[in-house]
Amino acid sequence: MASDLFSQLNPQQTKAVKHVDGPSLILAGAGSGKTRVLVYKVLNLINNHQAPPEQIVMITFTNKAASEMKARMGMQRLGYIGTFHSFCCRILRRESHNIGIDNGFVIFGDNDQKDLLKKILKKLEIKKFTPYYFSQRISAAKNQLIPANKFLEFYSDYSSADVAEVYERYQKELRKNKALDFDDLIVETVNLFLASDKILTKYQERYRYLLLDEFQDTNFIQYLLSKLLAGKYMKVTAVGDFSQSIYSWRGADMRNLDKFRHDFPQTKIFHLEQNYRSTQTILDFANKIIVKNNTHPILDLFTGNGNGEAIEFYEAEDEEEEAIYIANKIVDSERFTDYAVLYRTNAQSRVLEEAFLHYSIPYVLIGGTRFYERKEIKDVISYLRLILNPQDEISTDRIKKLGKRRWETFKKLFQEDSNRLKSIPTGEIMEQIFAKTNYLSFYNPDLEEDFARLENIKELKSVALNFPILNEFLEQVALVESEYFEGEKKNGKKDGVKLMTLHQAKGLEFPTVFISGVEEGILPHSRSVDDIYSLEEERRLFYVGITRARQKLHISYTKGRMIWGRRGATTKSRFIEEYTSPFSPP
């Protein structure tokens, strides 16, 4: 059995799988077979070292990844395979009464959390910030193990007093409802272990072998949970890649890879650098990009797949020509599912969607919503429709839900000034609506999701500049929406070119990948260029996009772009400044 097992692994994978006597850190490059290594390590533990399967735990970040691991394990059942949250839920169902929490607790999801925060904000008469803002601040505090009564010891910004008060009320309401939110599942498990050495020892004995996937994506509380569980036997394996750490905005801390080596000083480190996904040409390009990062170790990827095709760089005049270039490269394909188009911001999907609809190319937005179906876009369009037609009941109902005072202010605007508004450019109408209704205050630019919504609104203003007459603008929107529907009827919803942000692309791979908008201010993003750590994360994000490609990679950028409501000259990203385009616009 041993020879059969190791015959399917390369030398470095074999060394990582065979190491079972102590902590190990596997630095696994993109496409290097890390899931296979984790699965084979488990099989080696069971078959060759007689480790009881029920003592082995494999933890990853998504249910999809957990399902893949379960499928690869076949009939072999372990102590646990799944996510941090579901693992902690299992423990709390048995033990939470020990820290004063009913074992029959309910779990509040995002909508429950939002409704509860709405209720609290209304009672406290807090109108400056949205429920989403408070949920993000509370989540960040919980993931640092900061309780409500100590919040002000750690934060002193302009809204911290409000957050502390809402946080305290929120926790009281959760307890009153015998509920935990998703963050609580991990927080309370850690609190349980910290409160009782007996219970901690019980689970250290029960789960002696711990394998942790995507370790660069762990936050503080997840790291602490892992450290506590592995603290007795130290039979822990962490798998990660500094170069694929792209989620700092949601609390991930790639420094946990270094902390692991410090907290487990006997750690054996393995490097998986042989890539099974991409051509050497793609990997050489990826290596040249990422090697310019200085704050973390770099793996030098190589492959036996051959050199493959050259990378194609393309400089377009503007974003519309860039989208047409991409569409033309794809339109005659017999397998649209072989293609993915990646971009830095959600707002960039709009021009790509319209080009694909024009060329009748089926596409699927991964992890996102079609541009004109996004909440903030539908809100703004509802305002504009009411300027032309105050009897539009659907738009009226939508705007009323944004707040009674906001509705009364807007109603006064279109009743008193409707004729003048109809005669000015669409973009100016938007600006006046925003100024009168204070609609943009819904979104806090300090929060990643809200900032993305503001970018989408600015992108809608770009459309308005192309259609300055309000009636023509709304006709254009209606036409695109009807093409959405026709495209879905004709092609179904699952098959087509995949469109997604670079963040959404992590963990996926495609024969052909386009990365569009590789320009200063977009990639790297304008909010990242003044900080070395943020800039390096942008470079890692580009690296992740590059290494999604198996056979062919296209990189495109523009000379000028209508970006966020303004037309301006653009320059190609500093990440590719040494590369020149051998291709000219048609």
Backbone torsions as a table, in degrees:
resi	resn	phi	psi	omega
1	MET	NA	-41.0	-177.4
2	ALA	-61.2	-45.0	-178.0
3	SER	-65.4	-39.7	178.2
4	ASP	-62.8	-39.9	-178.1
5	LEU	-64.1	-50.8	-173.4
6	PHE	-78.8	-16.7	178.8
7	SER	-66.9	-17.9	-178.1
8	GLN	-97.3	9.7	-177.9
9	LEU	-121.6	150.7	173.8
10	ASN	-81.8	170.3	-173.6
11	PRO	-55.5	-42.6	-178.7
12	GLN	-70.6	-39.4	176.1
13	GLN	-61.5	-41.2	-179.9
14	THR	-61.1	-44.8	178.5
15	LYS	-60.5	-41.9	-179.2
16	ALA	-65.8	-39.7	-179.3
17	VAL	-69.2	-37.7	-175.7
18	LYS	-74.8	-20.1	-178.0
19	HIS	-77.6	111.2	-176.7
20	VAL	-128.2	-5.7	-174.1
21	ASP	-102.1	63.1	177.5
22	GLY	132.9	-179.9	-176.1
23	PRO	-70.2	146.3	176.0
24	SER	-141.8	147.2	177.6
25	LEU	-121.5	117.8	-179.1
26	ILE	-104.5	109.3	176.4
27	LEU	-87.8	105.3	-169.9
28	ALA	-112.0	114.2	178.9
29	GLY	-68.8	167.0	179.4
30	ALA	-56.6	132.9	175.8
31	GLY	68.6	21.1	-174.4
32	SER	-96.4	8.2	175.1
33	GLY	81.3	36.3	-176.5
34	LYS	-67.1	-34.5	179.5
35	THR	-65.7	-40.8	177.2
36	ARG	-60.5	-42.5	-179.4
37	VAL	-62.7	-43.6	179.0
38	LEU	-61.4	-46.4	-178.6
39	VAL	-64.4	-44.3	-178.6
40	TYR	-68.9	-30.3	176.8
41	LYS	-64.8	-40.8	176.9
42	VAL	-63.2	-46.4	-179.6
43	LEU	-62.7	-37.7	177.1
44	ASN	-64.8	-42.5	178.2
45	LEU	-59.1	-43.6	-176.0
46	ILE	-74.9	-49.6	-171.2
47	ASN	-79.1	-34.6	-173.6
48	ASN	-109.2	-14.9	-178.0
49	HIS	-124.8	7.0	175.5
50	GLN	53.9	33.4	174.2
51	ALA	-72.4	128.3	178.6
52	PRO	-62.2	126.2	-178.0
53	PRO	-54.9	-33.9	-176.6
54	GLU	-70.2	-9.8	177.6
55	GLN	-94.9	2.5	-175.6
56	ILE	-105.2	131.0	178.6
57	VAL	-122.9	130.7	173.8
58	MET	-117.0	121.5	-178.0
59	ILE	-119.4	131.7	176.9
60	THR	-133.7	-172.3	-170.7
61	PHE	-100.0	-23.3	-176.4
62	THR	-127.5	153.5	176.6
63	ASN	-64.4	-31.8	178.7
64	LYS	-62.4	-47.1	179.5
65	ALA	-64.5	-38.6	178.6
66	ALA	-63.9	-40.5	179.2
67	SER	-63.7	-38.6	178.9
68	GLU	-64.4	-41.7	179.3
69	MET	-65.0	-41.8	178.8
70	LYS	-61.7	-41.9	-179.7
71	ALA	-63.0	-40.3	-179.1
72	ARG	-71.8	-26.1	178.6
73	MET	-76.0	-14.0	179.2
74	GLY	64.1	-130.9	-177.1
75	MET	-81.8	-6.2	-176.1
76	GLN	-72.7	120.3	-179.9
77	ARG	-100.5	135.8	-179.5
78	LEU	-111.0	179.1	175.0
79	GLY	-61.0	-37.5	177.3
80	TYR	-169.9	141.3	167.4
81	ILE	-135.0	121.2	179.4
82	GLY	168.4	-160.9	-176.4
83	THR	-89.8	164.8	175.2
84	PHE	-54.6	-45.5	-174.2
85	HIS	-65.7	-45.0	-177.7
86	SER	-70.9	-32.7	176.3
87	PHE	-62.9	-46.2	-179.9
88	CYS	-67.3	-36.0	177.8
89	CYS	-60.2	-41.4	179.8
90	ARG	-60.6	-43.0	-179.7
91	ILE	-67.1	-43.5	-177.6
92	LEU	-66.9	-31.5	177.4
93	ARG	-59.8	-28.7	179.9
94	ARG	-91.7	-32.3	-163.6
95	GLU	-121.2	-7.8	-169.3
96	SER	-63.5	-22.4	178.3
97	HIS	-61.9	-22.5	179.1
98	ASN	-68.7	-18.0	176.9
99	ILE	-120.2	26.5	172.4
100	GLY	80.0	20.3	178.8
101	ILE	-115.6	127.7	179.7
102	ASP	-58.1	131.0	-180.0
103	ASN	-63.0	-19.1	179.2
104	GLY	-92.8	24.6	-178.8
105	PHE	-53.8	150.1	172.0
106	VAL	-97.7	157.7	179.8
107	ILE	-106.4	121.8	176.9
108	PHE	-85.0	118.5	174.7
109	GLY	-82.1	-171.2	-175.7
110	ASP	-58.8	-44.4	-178.0
111	ASN	-67.5	-40.5	177.4
112	ASP	-62.0	-42.5	179.8
113	GLN	-62.8	-43.7	179.9
114	LYS	-62.3	-44.7	-179.2
115	ASP	-64.6	-39.8	179.5
116	LEU	-65.9	-42.7	179.4
117	LEU	-66.7	-37.2	175.5
118	LYS	-57.3	-46.2	179.9
119	LYS	-61.0	-43.4	-179.7
120	ILE	-66.6	-44.0	-179.2
121	LEU	-63.6	-37.0	178.2
122	LYS	-66.4	-42.1	-179.1
123	LYS	-66.8	-37.6	-179.5
124	LEU	-85.8	-4.6	-179.3
125	GLU	57.4	41.8	175.6
126	ILE	-97.9	118.7	-176.2
127	LYS	-120.5	-4.1	-174.6
128	LYS	-71.9	-28.3	-174.0
129	PHE	-131.5	156.1	-177.7
130	THR	-86.7	162.0	173.5
131	PRO	-54.9	-37.4	179.6
132	TYR	-60.4	-40.6	179.3
133	TYR	-59.3	-46.9	-178.4
134	PHE	-68.6	-37.7	179.7
135	SER	-63.0	-37.3	179.6
136	GLN	-69.8	-41.2	179.1
137	ARG	-66.5	-42.0	179.5
138	ILE	-65.5	-42.7	179.0
139	SER	-61.0	-44.0	179.9
140	ALA	-61.2	-39.9	179.4
141	ALA	-66.5	-44.8	-179.6
142	LYS	-61.9	-38.8	-178.6
143	ASN	-71.8	-10.4	171.2
144	GLN	-103.4	9.2	-179.7
145	LEU	61.1	38.0	178.5
146	ILE	-103.2	110.8	179.5
147	PRO	-75.4	168.4	-176.7
148	ALA	-59.2	-40.8	-175.3
149	ASN	-73.4	-7.0	177.0
150	LYS	-117.3	7.5	-175.4
151	PHE	-57.1	-44.3	-175.4
152	LEU	-73.5	-10.5	173.8
153	GLU	-75.3	-19.5	-176.1
154	PHE	-111.9	-22.6	-176.3
155	TYR	-126.6	137.7	179.5
156	SER	-138.7	27.3	179.6
157	ASP	-77.6	178.1	-171.7
158	TYR	-63.2	-22.8	-177.6
159	SER	-110.3	4.5	-171.6
160	SER	-63.8	-35.0	179.4
161	ALA	-63.4	-42.9	177.3
162	ASP	-63.8	-43.2	-179.0
163	VAL	-62.4	-43.4	-179.6
164	ALA	-60.1	-42.7	-179.2
165	GLU	-66.9	-43.9	179.7
166	VAL	-66.0	-41.5	179.5
167	TYR	-57.7	-46.8	-179.4
168	GLU	-63.3	-45.3	177.9
169	ARG	-62.5	-41.4	-178.1
170	TYR	-60.6	-45.9	179.9
171	GLN	-64.8	-38.5	177.9
172	LYS	-63.6	-40.5	179.5
173	GLU	-68.1	-38.4	176.3
174	LEU	-59.2	-46.7	-179.4
175	ARG	-64.3	-39.5	178.9
176	LYS	-61.8	-33.6	178.9
177	ASN	-89.1	5.4	-175.8
178	LYS	51.6	49.2	-174.0
179	ALA	-127.5	154.0	169.9
180	LEU	-126.4	146.0	170.8
181	ASP	-92.2	178.7	-174.4
182	PHE	-63.2	-38.0	177.8
183	ASP	-63.3	-37.9	-178.9
184	ASP	-60.2	-30.4	-178.1
185	LEU	-57.2	-42.5	178.8
186	ILE	-81.3	-43.5	-178.6
187	VAL	-57.3	-47.9	-176.1
188	GLU	-72.1	-27.1	174.1
189	THR	-67.3	-42.7	176.3
190	VAL	-63.7	-44.1	178.1
191	ASN	-59.4	-39.5	177.8
192	LEU	-60.0	-47.8	-178.7
193	PHE	-66.7	-37.7	179.5
194	LEU	-70.2	-28.9	-177.2
195	ALA	-82.7	-23.2	-174.1
196	SER	-138.9	107.0	175.2
197	ASP	-61.6	-33.7	-178.7
198	LYS	-63.2	-45.6	-179.5
199	ILE	-69.8	-40.8	177.9
200	LEU	-59.2	-47.2	179.7
201	THR	-60.3	-38.1	178.9
202	LYS	-57.0	-44.6	-177.6
203	TYR	-82.2	-25.8	171.9
204	GLN	-65.1	-36.1	176.8
205	GLU	-72.5	-41.0	-177.3
206	ARG	-69.0	-39.9	-176.1
207	TYR	-119.0	82.3	-174.2
208	ARG	-81.5	-23.1	-176.6
209	TYR	-114.8	119.9	-175.0
210	LEU	-121.7	123.5	177.1
211	LEU	-120.1	123.5	-171.3
212	LEU	-119.6	120.1	-178.4
213	ASP	-92.3	155.5	175.4
214	GLU	50.2	49.8	-171.7
215	PHE	-66.2	-23.6	178.3
216	GLN	-67.4	-14.3	-179.3
217	ASP	-94.9	0.2	-179.6
218	THR	-73.2	147.8	173.6
219	ASN	-100.7	-172.6	-174.9
220	PHE	-60.1	-48.2	-173.8
221	ILE	-69.4	-35.6	177.2
222	GLN	-67.4	-38.9	177.1
223	TYR	-64.0	-44.0	-178.9
224	LEU	-63.1	-41.4	176.7
225	LEU	-58.6	-46.0	-179.6
226	SER	-62.7	-43.0	-179.3
227	LYS	-63.2	-41.9	179.6
228	LEU	-64.1	-46.8	-177.7
229	LEU	-63.6	-38.1	-175.1
230	ALA	-89.3	-0.8	-169.6
231	GLY	-64.5	-26.0	-175.9
232	LYS	-87.6	-54.5	-173.9
233	TYR	-96.4	-20.1	177.2
234	MET	57.3	27.0	175.8
235	LYS	-92.3	69.2	-173.2
236	VAL	-124.3	135.5	176.6
237	THR	-121.5	122.3	176.5
238	ALA	-111.7	134.4	179.9
239	VAL	-118.7	129.6	-180.0
240	GLY	-166.8	177.3	179.5
241	ASP	-148.4	114.5	178.2
242	PHE	-51.9	-39.9	-173.5
243	SER	-70.9	-8.6	177.8
244	GLN	-113.8	22.4	176.4
245	SER	-86.5	106.3	-173.0
246	ILE	-132.8	15.6	-174.4
247	TYR	-121.5	34.1	-179.3
248	SER	-61.7	-29.8	-178.3
249	TRP	-65.8	-16.3	175.3
250	ARG	-114.7	22.6	170.5
251	GLY	102.4	-9.9	-179.6
252	ALA	-63.4	141.8	-176.7
253	ASP	-133.7	104.1	-177.3
254	MET	-66.5	-14.5	177.3
255	ARG	-65.4	-13.8	176.6
256	ASN	-60.9	-27.1	176.0
257	LEU	-64.5	-38.6	176.4
258	ASP	-74.2	-39.5	177.9
259	LYS	-60.6	-36.0	178.7
260	PHE	-58.0	-46.0	-179.5
261	ARG	-64.9	-33.3	179.4
262	HIS	-73.0	-44.0	-176.3
263	ASP	-77.7	-22.0	175.8
264	PHE	-123.6	77.1	-170.1
265	PRO	-62.0	-17.5	178.9
266	GLN	-89.8	13.6	-177.0
267	THR	-58.8	132.1	172.8
268	LYS	-97.5	129.7	-175.2
269	ILE	-106.9	134.0	178.6
270	PHE	-123.3	141.9	178.9
271	HIS	-112.6	121.6	174.1
272	LEU	-104.9	105.1	-174.3
273	GLU	-116.9	-7.4	177.6
274	GLN	-81.8	120.3	-176.5
275	ASN	-97.0	136.2	-179.4
276	TYR	-108.6	5.7	-172.7
277	ARG	-103.2	-51.9	-164.3
278	SER	-106.6	170.5	173.1
279	THR	-80.5	163.4	179.8
280	GLN	-65.8	-33.1	178.4
281	THR	-60.1	-44.8	178.4
282	ILE	-65.1	-41.9	-179.3
283	LEU	-68.0	-37.9	177.5
284	ASP	-60.7	-42.3	178.6
285	PHE	-64.5	-45.6	179.0
286	ALA	-59.7	-43.7	-179.6
287	ASN	-63.5	-40.2	179.9
288	LYS	-65.6	-32.4	178.5
289	ILE	-71.4	-53.6	-168.9
290	ILE	-75.5	-24.2	-177.1
291	VAL	-64.6	-14.8	179.9
292	LYS	-80.6	-7.8	171.9
293	ASN	-76.6	138.6	-175.2
294	ASN	-115.1	-5.1	-171.7
295	THR	-100.2	4.8	179.9
296	HIS	-155.4	159.4	178.3
297	PRO	-64.3	149.6	-178.7
298	ILE	-120.3	133.6	173.1
299	LEU	-92.0	142.6	-179.3
300	ASP	-102.6	96.0	-173.0
301	LEU	-75.5	142.7	174.1
302	PHE	-142.7	165.5	-176.5
303	THR	-148.0	162.7	172.6
304	GLY	-103.1	14.5	-175.7
305	ASN	-81.8	-3.2	-177.4
306	GLY	90.6	171.8	-176.4
307	ASN	-73.2	-39.2	179.5
308	GLY	72.9	-166.8	-175.5
309	GLU	-77.8	154.9	176.2
310	ALA	-67.5	151.8	174.0
311	ILE	-75.8	137.0	-177.2
312	GLU	-103.3	118.5	176.5
313	PHE	-101.8	138.5	-177.6
314	TYR	-138.9	127.9	176.0
315	GLU	-106.4	116.8	-179.6
316	ALA	-100.1	160.1	176.7
317	GLU	-66.9	-42.3	-179.3
318	ASP	-153.1	-176.9	-174.6
319	GLU	-68.5	-29.1	179.1
320	GLU	-70.5	-41.5	177.7
321	GLU	-67.7	-35.4	176.4
322	GLU	-60.6	-44.8	179.8
323	ALA	-64.5	-38.1	179.0
324	ILE	-67.3	-40.0	175.9
325	TYR	-56.5	-47.8	-179.6
326	ILE	-64.0	-44.9	-179.7
327	ALA	-60.8	-41.8	-179.8
328	ASN	-64.7	-31.6	178.6
329	LYS	-71.0	-22.6	-172.6
330	ILE	-105.5	-28.9	-163.4
331	VAL	-56.7	-34.2	-177.4
332	ASP	-91.3	6.9	-178.3
333	SER	-68.5	148.7	174.9
334	GLU	-90.8	-13.9	-179.5
335	ARG	-133.8	90.2	-179.7
336	PHE	-64.5	-24.5	-178.6
337	THR	-69.7	-9.5	178.3
338	ASP	-78.2	-7.9	-171.1
339	TYR	-113.4	143.9	170.8
340	ALA	-135.3	138.7	174.6
341	VAL	-114.4	122.0	-176.1
342	LEU	-112.1	147.7	-179.5
343	TYR	-150.7	162.3	-173.8
344	ARG	-77.5	-41.5	-174.5
345	THR	-120.9	149.3	178.6
346	ASN	-58.4	-33.2	-177.2
347	ALA	-61.2	-25.9	-178.8
348	GLN	-68.4	-15.8	-177.5
349	SER	-68.3	-25.0	-172.0
350	ARG	-56.9	-52.8	-176.2
351	VAL	-69.0	-32.6	176.6
352	LEU	-67.4	-43.9	178.0
353	GLU	-58.2	-45.3	-177.1
354	GLU	-67.1	-37.5	176.8
355	ALA	-65.8	-42.2	-179.8
356	PHE	-66.8	-37.9	177.0
357	LEU	-64.6	-40.2	179.4
358	HIS	-63.0	-38.3	-178.9
359	TYR	-91.0	4.9	-178.8
360	SER	57.0	39.6	176.3
361	ILE	-93.2	118.8	178.3
362	PRO	-67.6	140.9	179.1
363	TYR	-145.6	159.3	178.4
364	VAL	-130.9	126.9	174.3
365	LEU	-83.3	121.0	-179.6
366	ILE	-92.2	125.1	176.2
367	GLY	66.0	19.1	-179.2
368	GLY	-145.8	179.2	180.0
369	THR	-118.6	142.3	177.4
370	ARG	-52.1	145.4	-169.3
371	PHE	-51.1	-51.6	-174.2
372	TYR	-79.0	1.1	176.3
373	GLU	-105.7	2.4	179.1
374	ARG	-73.8	143.6	-172.9
375	LYS	-51.6	-51.8	-175.5
376	GLU	-64.9	-33.0	178.2
377	ILE	-69.9	-42.4	178.6
378	LYS	-65.2	-34.7	176.7
379	ASP	-62.0	-51.5	-176.2
380	VAL	-64.3	-41.2	179.5
381	ILE	-65.1	-35.3	176.6
382	SER	-62.4	-42.3	175.3
383	TYR	-57.7	-46.5	-176.4
384	LEU	-66.9	-37.4	178.2
385	ARG	-63.7	-35.7	-179.4
386	LEU	-71.1	-25.0	175.0
387	ILE	-62.1	-42.4	179.4
388	LEU	-79.9	-34.9	-173.7
389	ASN	-140.9	89.6	-179.3
390	PRO	-62.9	-12.2	-180.0
391	GLN	-89.1	2.8	-179.8
392	ASP	-69.0	100.9	-173.9
393	GLU	-69.7	-36.4	-179.5
394	ILE	-62.7	-46.4	179.4
395	SER	-67.1	-37.5	178.5
396	THR	-60.3	-47.9	-179.5
397	ASP	-60.1	-39.2	-178.5
398	ARG	-65.6	-45.5	-177.5
399	ILE	-68.7	-36.4	178.6
400	LYS	-59.7	-33.5	-179.2
401	LYS	-70.2	-12.8	178.8
402	LEU	-82.2	-3.8	178.0
403	GLY	130.2	137.2	-176.6
404	LYS	-62.5	-45.6	-178.1
405	ARG	-65.8	-40.0	178.7
406	ARG	-63.6	-39.1	178.5
407	TRP	-64.8	-44.6	-179.4
408	GLU	-63.4	-39.8	178.1
409	THR	-63.3	-44.5	179.9
410	PHE	-67.2	-42.1	-179.4
411	LYS	-59.7	-40.4	178.0
412	LYS	-64.0	-38.6	179.6
413	LEU	-62.2	-51.5	-175.1
414	PHE	-77.7	-19.0	175.8
415	GLN	-76.0	-37.6	-175.7
416	GLU	-89.1	-26.0	-168.3
417	ASP	-131.3	21.2	-173.0
418	SER	-60.8	-46.4	-176.3
419	ASN	-63.0	-41.8	179.5
420	ARG	-66.7	-40.7	-178.9
421	LEU	-61.9	-39.0	-179.1
422	LYS	-64.6	-20.0	-173.8
423	SER	-96.5	-5.2	-179.1
424	ILE	-105.2	161.1	-177.2
425	PRO	-58.5	149.7	-176.5
426	THR	-54.9	-43.1	-179.8
427	GLY	-60.4	-38.8	178.5
428	GLU	-69.0	-35.6	176.2
429	ILE	-60.1	-46.0	178.1
430	MET	-55.6	-47.7	-176.8
431	GLU	-60.7	-40.2	-179.8
432	GLN	-68.8	-37.3	176.5
433	ILE	-63.2	-44.8	179.5
434	PHE	-62.0	-41.7	-177.7
435	ALA	-66.6	-41.7	-176.5
436	LYS	-75.7	-41.8	-173.1
437	THR	-92.9	-12.9	-176.2
438	ASN	58.6	35.0	-176.4
439	TYR	-60.3	-39.1	-174.4
440	LEU	-65.8	-15.4	178.8
441	SER	-68.0	-12.4	173.9
442	PHE	-59.0	-27.0	-168.4
443	TYR	-117.1	128.3	179.7
444	ASN	-97.9	115.5	-175.4
445	PRO	-65.0	-11.3	177.6
446	ASP	-78.1	-12.9	179.3
447	LEU	-100.8	134.8	-173.9
448	GLU	-56.1	-48.5	-176.9
449	GLU	-66.2	-41.4	178.6
450	ASP	-65.8	-39.9	178.8
451	PHE	-61.5	-38.7	177.6
452	ALA	-62.9	-38.2	178.3
453	ARG	-65.8	-39.3	177.3
454	LEU	-65.4	-36.3	175.8
455	GLU	-63.8	-38.7	177.9
456	ASN	-63.4	-40.3	179.0
457	ILE	-64.8	-39.8	177.1
458	LYS	-65.3	-35.7	176.4
459	GLU	-65.3	-36.6	175.7
460	LEU	-63.0	-35.3	175.8
461	LYS	-64.7	-30.8	175.6
462	SER	-62.9	-40.8	176.2
463	VAL	-63.0	-40.6	-178.7
464	ALA	-61.6	-32.8	178.5
465	LEU	-68.2	-29.7	177.0
466	ASN	-80.3	-21.0	179.7
467	PHE	-131.3	75.0	-173.6
468	PRO	-70.3	-19.0	177.2
469	ILE	-87.4	123.0	-170.5
470	LEU	-55.4	-44.1	-178.1
471	ASN	-61.4	-42.1	-179.9
472	GLU	-68.5	-36.5	177.3
473	PHE	-60.6	-47.9	-178.2
474	LEU	-68.0	-32.4	175.2
475	GLU	-64.2	-43.0	178.7
476	GLN	-60.3	-45.0	178.7
477	VAL	-59.5	-45.6	-179.1
478	ALA	-62.6	-39.0	179.4
479	LEU	-65.2	-44.2	179.1
480	VAL	-63.4	-42.1	179.4
481	GLU	-62.9	-38.1	178.7
482	SER	-68.0	-33.3	177.3
483	GLU	-69.1	-33.9	172.4
484	TYR	-52.8	-52.0	-173.9
485	PHE	-64.8	-44.9	-179.7
486	GLU	-64.0	-40.3	179.0
487	GLY	-62.9	-39.0	179.4
488	GLU	-69.3	-38.2	178.1
489	LYS	-64.1	-39.8	-174.2
490	LYS	-78.1	-41.6	-170.1
491	ASN	-111.6	-3.9	-174.7
492	GLY	76.9	-178.8	-172.8
493	LYS	-105.8	-8.6	-171.8
494	LYS	-107.4	-28.7	-174.7
495	ASP	-96.3	132.6	176.6
496	GLY	155.1	178.7	175.1
497	VAL	-63.4	137.6	179.0
498	LYS	-90.9	125.3	174.1
499	LEU	-110.2	132.0	-179.8
500	MET	-165.9	162.7	173.8
501	THR	-74.0	162.5	177.7
502	LEU	-61.2	-35.3	177.3
503	HIS	-62.9	-41.4	-179.2
504	GLN	-67.5	-22.2	-174.0
505	ALA	-77.7	-15.8	-176.8
506	LYS	-59.3	133.3	-179.4
507	GLY	90.9	-4.5	-179.3
508	LEU	-111.3	168.6	176.0
509	GLU	-153.5	151.9	-176.8
510	PHE	-146.9	150.5	176.4
511	PRO	-57.7	-42.9	-178.2
512	THR	-129.0	131.4	-178.8
513	VAL	-126.6	134.5	170.0
514	PHE	-108.8	131.3	170.1
515	ILE	-114.2	114.0	-173.0
516	SER	-104.0	156.9	176.7
517	GLY	68.4	39.2	-179.1
518	VAL	-83.6	75.8	-172.4
519	GLU	-133.2	155.6	174.4
520	GLU	-59.5	134.1	-179.2
521	GLY	94.4	-20.0	175.5
522	ILE	-109.8	-55.3	176.3
523	LEU	-141.2	94.1	9.7
524	PRO	-73.0	150.1	179.7
525	HIS	-68.7	148.6	-177.4
526	SER	-59.1	-27.0	-178.5
527	ARG	-79.7	-3.2	-173.4
528	SER	-112.8	-9.0	-167.7
529	VAL	-75.9	-15.8	-176.1
530	ASP	-97.4	4.9	-177.8
531	ASP	-133.0	126.1	-174.4
532	ILE	-60.6	-39.0	-177.4
533	TYR	-71.4	-39.6	177.2
534	SER	-67.5	-40.2	179.6
535	LEU	-64.1	-40.7	178.8
536	GLU	-67.7	-32.7	175.9
537	GLU	-66.7	-36.0	175.2
538	GLU	-63.0	-39.2	178.2
539	ARG	-66.4	-38.4	176.2
540	ARG	-64.3	-36.6	178.8
541	LEU	-63.4	-42.3	176.2
542	PHE	-62.7	-43.3	178.4
543	TYR	-59.1	-43.6	177.2
544	VAL	-59.6	-43.8	178.4
545	GLY	-61.0	-44.9	-179.9
546	ILE	-59.0	-44.4	-173.8
547	THR	-81.1	7.8	170.2
548	ARG	-81.1	-19.0	-173.7
549	ALA	-83.7	133.5	178.0
550	ARG	-93.0	-45.4	-171.3
551	GLN	-121.2	-38.2	-173.6
552	LYS	-139.8	136.3	-179.7
553	LEU	-128.3	130.9	175.7
554	HIS	-116.1	132.5	175.9
555	ILE	-119.1	125.4	-178.8
556	SER	-130.1	152.4	178.9
557	TYR	-154.6	171.3	-173.9
558	THR	-125.7	161.9	172.7
559	LYS	-82.4	-28.0	-179.6
560	GLY	-153.4	152.0	-175.4
561	ARG	-149.2	139.7	168.4
562	MET	-82.8	99.1	-174.9
563	ILE	-120.5	120.7	176.0
564	TRP	56.5	42.1	172.3
565	GLY	91.2	2.7	-178.9
566	ARG	-135.2	139.9	175.6
567	ARG	-90.9	130.5	179.8
568	GLY	-157.0	162.8	176.7
569	ALA	-72.9	148.2	179.4
570	THR	-128.4	160.8	175.7
571	THR	-127.8	148.8	-179.3
572	LYS	-65.4	154.8	-175.0
573	SER	-59.5	145.1	174.0
574	ARG	-58.6	-23.0	-179.2
575	PHE	-66.5	-24.9	-177.7
576	ILE	-123.7	19.8	-174.2
577	GLU	-62.3	-23.7	179.1
578	GLU	-81.5	-7.0	-179.4
579	TYR	-101.9	134.4	177.9
580	THR	-112.6	150.1	-177.3
581	SER	-84.7	123.5	175.1
582	PRO	-83.7	1.8	-175.7
583	PHE	-111.5	142.3	178.6
584	SER	-110.3	151.2	176.3
585	PRO	-59.5	145.3	-179.5
586	PRO	-68.1	NA	NA
